Amino acid sequence: MKVINVRGDVDYDTAKGEVLGYYKKYKRACEDEVAEDLELDYELVFNIVDELEEEGRLKVVK
């Protein structure tokens, strides 16, 4: 079993910037990997990725 730390003090805009920066650095990553590495809530990361895709700032490869 793996314990994941989640930072609870991060506002949405800050988290969004961190997620976008993560993808700029690593190019490809699964949302759960991003959430774990940035210590963000999974649901938050999934919502941010959806929003970035809608904005055309991120392309999701399926």
Secondary structure, DSSP 8 states (H G I E B T S, - for coil): -------SS--HHHHHHHHHHHHHHHS---HHHHHHHHT--HHHHHHHHHHHHHTTS-----
